[in-house]
Amino acid sequence: MYLIIASLGEILGVASINYYLQKKSIARLFLIALIFASGFIFLSLSMRQIAMGTAYAIWTGLGAAGAVLMGIIFFKEPANLKRIIFLGFIITGAIGLKFVG
């Protein structure tokens, strides 16, 4: 559960960077730092139960996949079949690491 929350921190952190770039302000910059910090806290909590390499790989994989989906849904990035297929590979790999690690 901690790792999923940490991944959400990664996803929302990346989205908040895009939000900041649309209109730069100290408040939005602080939001980026707060979101990423909470993601790191939950990542460290997850590493109490999951090996570091596995936790990090899952965290970055789910974060990357979530960022792609966030870009497609909210920022009008392209959603062609190849992107969706490779996104599925990332998610499958992250899930597979959890089961074997």
Order of alpha helices (4+ residues) and beta strands (2+ residues): alpha-alpha-alpha-alpha
